Amino acid sequence: MNDPRFGLPKTYSVDLSSNIVKGFSKSKEIVHYSRIIHIAEGLLENEVFGEPRLQKVYNRLQDLDKVVGPSAEAFWKMVIKGYALSPKEGYEWDDDAGVIEEWQDYMHNLQRLIKAEGVDFKELGTTPEDPTSVFSMLIQLIAGKTGIPQRILLGSERGNLASTQDEANWLGRIGERQIQHAEPHILRPLVDKLIDINALDAPKDGEYEVNWPGLFCLTDEEQAGVYEKRANAIAKITANQPLDMFDEAELREAMGFSAERENRPVVTNVLDEEDADVMAMFDEVQHNVL
């Protein structure tokens, strides 16, 4: 009972029939557990078989296919409606098959003329139902079960990007899955296995850290907006004299630049204190600060 592999398979039957490796003739191979990384998600009743990814929404996907497929079929059938044919009063058909064949040619072939003498016809059929409401309901159920926002699942109906809130929620869900499932159940077992077989060098202190790339990336326009707000805030709290409170390196980093200039000489303008205009501007700044 204390064995960490209690209840887990000792060997696995691996299906190799996908022909990934050319020239490999075996369709299945029995593999020892030491050569396998067992990945199962949504474990409920045991530690072996997880819940299939599509199980929660499989029936709804089938329902969606039933809505989309028959809707197109119904539209095609009702665009060219059926007809009830009958001889006009005082007429008799000598060749029923010939009349029907001529109408069939009109409906299914390129014939655009029809002989209608002595024929009464009545159009049959109904107007196709709009499946939009049923389609939307199924999409809502699928989105709710999978946790995927509808705008991410389908894309915006206007061709724009998904809303900021939807994108943030989706990226947050991805980050949660990275930390709670991908790292402990997939990545770390793989790294540990590679360390055990000396395919990777073991960490010096025996521990290693997993750093995932950031998911929340601002666009150039959004980043420019951040820098603009920072610049306005700095100008406001320093009364338009930022160098009185911050050094140049801090200001450069706040605006997204490197702290040090790229080997360019610093250009400074010397103010002439005897210039009346300069002194007037200086007095105005001092007055605003006080």
C-alpha positions in Angstrom: 0.0 0.0 0.0 3.0 2.3 0.6 4.3 1.8 -2.9 3.9 5.0 -5.0 3.0 2.9 -8.0 0.3 0.9 -6.1 -2.6 0.4 -8.5 -0.7 1.6 -11.6 0.1 -0.6 -14.6 3.4 -2.5 -14.7 3.5 -2.6 -18.5 1.7 -0.7 -21.2 0.5 -1.8 -24.7 1.7 1.0 -27.0 0.0 1.4 -30.4 2.6 2.0 -33.0 0.3 1.6 -36.1 0.4 5.3 -36.9 3.6 4.6 -38.8 5.5 7.6 -37.3 8.7 5.6 -37.5 9.2 4.4 -41.1 10.3 0.8 -41.5 8.9 -0.2 -38.1 6.7 -3.2 -38.8 5.2 -3.8 -35.3 1.7 -2.4 -34.7 1.8 -2.8 -30.9 4.6 -3.1 -28.3 4.6 -4.0 -24.6 6.6 -1.3 -22.8 7.7 -1.4 -19.1 6.4 1.4 -17.0 9.9 2.8 -16.4 10.0 3.9 -20.0 6.6 5.6 -19.8 5.3 8.8 -18.4 1.7 8.2 -17.4 -0.5 11.3 -18.0 -4.1 11.1 -17.0 -6.3 14.1 -16.3 -9.6 14.3 -14.4 -9.0 11.1 -12.3 -12.1 10.2 -10.4 -12.5 6.5 -9.7 -8.9 5.3 -10.1 -5.4 6.6 -10.9 -5.1 5.0 -14.3 -8.0 6.2 -16.6 -8.7 9.9 -16.8 -11.7 11.7 -18.3 -11.5 12.1 -22.1 -11.2 15.7 -23.1 -14.3 15.7 -25.2 -16.5 13.7 -22.9 -18.2 16.7 -21.3 -19.2 18.2 -24.7 -19.3 15.2 -27.0 -23.1 15.0 -27.0 -23.4 18.8 -27.6 -21.0 18.6 -30.5 -23.1 15.9 -32.0 -26.2 18.1 -31.5 -24.4 21.0 -33.2 -23.6 18.8 -36.2 -27.3 17.8 -36.3 -28.3 21.5 -36.4 -25.8 22.6 -39.0 -26.0 19.7 -41.4 -29.8 19.3 -41.6 -30.2 23.1 -41.8 -28.2 23.2 -45.0 -30.0 20.2 -46.4 -33.4 21.7 -45.6 -32.4 25.0 -47.2 -31.3 23.2 -50.4 -34.5 21.2 -50.6 -36.8 24.2 -49.9 -35.1 26.6 -52.3 -36.4 24.4 -55.2 -39.8 23.4 -53.8 -41.8 20.4 -54.8 -44.9 20.7 -57.0 -48.3 18.8 -57.1 -49.3 18.3 -60.8 -52.8 17.6 -62.0 -54.5 17.8 -65.5 -56.6 20.8 -66.1 -60.3 20.4 -66.5 -61.1 19.1 -69.9 -57.5 17.7 -70.5 -56.3 14.1 -70.3 -52.7 13.1 -70.1 -51.7 10.5 -72.6 -48.2 10.3 -71.3 -47.9 10.8 -67.5 -44.3 9.8 -67.4 -43.4 12.4 -70.1 -45.0 15.2 -68.2 -43.2 14.2 -65.0 -39.9 13.9 -66.8 -40.2 17.3 -68.3 -40.8 18.9 -64.9 -37.9 16.9 -63.5 -35.6 18.3 -66.2 -36.7 21.8 -65.3 -36.0 21.3 -61.6 -32.7 19.3 -61.7 -31.1 20.2 -65.1 -30.3 23.4 -66.9 -33.6 23.4 -68.8 -35.3 26.8 -68.2 -38.4 26.2 -70.4 -41.3 23.9 -69.6 -44.5 22.9 -71.4 -47.4 23.7 -69.1 -50.4 23.3 -71.4 -53.1 21.3 -69.7 -51.2 21.1 -66.5 -52.2 22.6 -63.1 -49.4 22.8 -60.6 -49.4 23.7 -56.9 -46.2 24.6 -55.1 -45.4 22.6 -52.0 -43.1 23.2 -49.1 -42.6 25.5 -46.1 -40.2 28.2 -45.1 -36.9 26.9 -43.5 -36.6 27.5 -39.8 -33.8 29.8 -38.6 -31.3 27.6 -36.6 -29.5 30.6 -35.1 -31.1 30.4 -31.7 -30.4 26.6 -31.3 -26.9 27.1 -32.6 -26.2 29.9 -30.1 -27.6 27.8 -27.2 -25.4 24.9 -28.0 -22.3 27.1 -28.3 -23.1 28.6 -24.9 -23.3 25.1 -23.4 -20.0 24.1 -25.0 -18.3 27.3 -23.9 -19.6 26.8 -20.3 -18.5 23.2 -20.1 -15.0 23.8 -21.5 -14.4 27.2 -19.9 -13.5 28.8 -23.3 -15.1 32.2 -23.8 -17.5 32.3 -26.8 -15.5 35.1 -28.5 -12.3 32.9 -28.2 -14.2 29.8 -29.3 -15.8 31.4 -32.4 -13.9 34.7 -32.9 -15.7 38.0 -32.9 -18.7 38.2 -35.2 -17.3 41.4 -36.6 -13.9 40.0 -37.3 -12.2 42.0 -34.4 -10.2 40.6 -31.6 -11.9 39.2 -28.6 -12.7 41.6 -25.8 -9.9 42.4 -23.2 -11.9 40.7 -20.4 -12.5 37.5 -22.4 -8.8 37.3 -23.4 -7.7 37.9 -19.8 -10.0 35.2 -18.5 -8.8 32.7 -21.1 -5.1 33.5 -20.5 -5.7 33.1 -16.8 -7.2 29.7 -17.4 -4.2 28.7 -19.5 -1.8 29.9 -16.8 -3.8 27.9 -14.2 -3.6 24.8 -16.3 0.2 25.3 -16.7 0.7 25.5 -13.0 -1.8 22.9 -11.8 -1.5 20.2 -14.6 1.2 20.7 -17.2 4.0 21.4 -14.7 3.4 18.7 -12.1 2.0 16.0 -14.3 3.8 16.4 -17.6 6.9 18.7 -17.5 8.4 17.7 -14.1 8.0 14.0 -14.6 9.7 14.3 -18.1 12.6 16.4 -16.7 13.0 14.0 -13.7 13.1 11.1 -16.1 15.7 12.7 -18.3 17.8 13.5 -15.2 17.5 9.9 -14.0 18.9 8.5 -17.3 21.6 11.2 -17.4 20.1 12.8 -20.5 20.1 16.1 -18.5 22.6 17.3 -15.9 21.2 17.2 -12.4 20.8 20.5 -10.6 23.6 21.3 -8.2 21.3 21.7 -5.2 18.9 19.0 -6.3 16.1 21.4 -7.1 15.0 23.2 -10.2 12.5 25.9 -11.0 10.0 26.1 -13.8 9.4 29.5 -15.4 6.6 29.8 -17.9 6.7 32.5 -20.6 4.4 35.4 -19.8 1.0 35.1 -21.4 -0.2 38.7 -21.0 1.6 40.6 -23.7 0.6 44.2 -24.4 0.3 45.5 -28.0 2.5 48.4 -29.1 -0.5 50.7 -28.8 -1.3 49.5 -25.3 2.4 49.8 -24.2 2.5 53.3 -25.6 -0.5 54.2 -23.5 1.2 52.9 -20.4 4.3 55.0 -21.0 2.1 58.0 -21.7 0.3 57.6 -18.4 3.6 57.2 -16.5 5.0 60.3 -18.1 2.0 62.4 -17.2 2.1 61.1 -13.6 5.8 61.9 -13.3 5.3 65.3 -14.7 2.4 66.0 -12.3 4.1 64.9 -9.1 7.4 66.7 -10.0 5.8 69.9 -11.3 7.4 69.3 -14.7 10.8 69.0 -13.1 11.4 65.2 -13.0 15.1 65.5 -12.6 14.6 67.1 -9.2 13.1 63.9 -7.9 14.4 61.1 -10.2 17.8 60.5 -11.8 18.1 59.9 -15.5 18.4 56.1 -15.3 15.1 55.8 -13.4 13.3 58.0 -15.9 14.7 56.0 -18.9 13.6 52.7 -17.3 10.1 54.1 -16.6 9.7 55.0 -20.3 10.9 51.5 -21.4 14.5 52.4 -22.4 17.7 51.0 -21.0 19.1 52.7 -17.9 22.3 53.8 -19.7 22.6 55.7 -22.9 24.0 53.9 -25.8 27.5 55.6 -25.9 26.0 58.9 -26.8 27.3 62.1 -25.2 24.9 63.8 -22.9 23.8 67.1 -24.3 23.0 69.8 -21.8 21.8 73.3 -22.4 23.3 76.0 -20.2 20.7 78.6 -19.2 21.8 82.2 -19.3 20.7 83.6 -15.9 21.1 87.1 -17.2 18.5 86.5 -19.9 15.2 88.2 -18.9 13.1 85.6 -20.6 14.9 82.8 -18.8 14.5 84.4 -15.4 10.8 85.1 -16.1 10.3 81.4 -16.8 12.3 80.4 -13.7 10.2 82.7 -11.5 7.0 81.2 -13.0 8.1 77.7 -12.2 9.0 78.6 -8.7 5.6 80.3 -8.2 3.8 77.2 -9.5 5.8 74.9 -7.1 5.2 77.2 -4.1 
